[in-house]
Amino acid sequence: MGINTERDIEANMQIGPTDQGMVRIFVEAGGVEIPMDFTAEEAEEIAEEILTAAKSVRG
């Protein structure tokens, strides 16, 4: 499975700060919960990667 492999899976995603000073991306799909915690700097890097990908697909 790669980034270009399509799947018919519904997932819920939440993003927000934790009480421990981290940024959490929380994904739930098919009864599986995946909490991913990042420092503010890591979260900013992820946000930049998302923006870069969005700009790329816009052309």
C-alpha positions in Angstrom: 0.0 0.0 0.0 1.4 3.4 -1.0 0.3 7.0 -1.1 -1.4 6.5 -4.5 -3.3 3.3 -3.5 -7.0 4.1 -3.2 -9.0 2.5 -0.3 -12.7 2.6 0.5 -12.2 3.3 4.2 -14.0 5.9 6.3 -11.9 7.6 8.9 -12.4 10.5 11.4 -9.5 12.8 12.1 -9.2 15.4 14.9 -6.3 17.8 15.4 -5.7 19.9 18.5 -3.5 20.7 21.4 -3.0 18.3 24.4 -2.7 19.3 28.0 0.9 18.2 27.8 1.9 20.9 25.3 1.8 18.7 22.2 -0.2 18.8 19.0 -2.2 15.7 18.6 -3.5 14.2 15.3 -6.1 11.6 16.3 -7.3 9.2 13.6 -10.1 6.6 14.1 -11.0 4.1 11.5 -12.7 0.7 11.7 -12.5 0.7 15.5 -8.8 1.4 15.5 -7.6 4.6 17.2 -4.3 6.2 16.4 -3.1 9.1 18.5 0.0 10.9 17.1 1.6 13.6 19.3 4.0 16.2 17.9 6.0 19.1 19.2 4.9 22.5 17.9 7.9 22.6 15.5 7.0 19.1 14.2 3.4 20.1 13.7 4.5 23.2 11.7 6.7 21.0 9.5 3.7 18.7 8.8 1.5 21.8 8.1 4.1 23.0 5.6 4.2 19.6 3.9 0.4 19.6 3.6 0.4 23.1 2.1 3.1 22.1 -0.3 1.2 19.1 -1.5 -2.0 21.1 -1.9 -0.2 23.7 -4.0 1.3 20.9 -6.1 -2.0 19.4 -7.0 -3.4 22.8 -7.9 -0.7 23.1 -10.5 
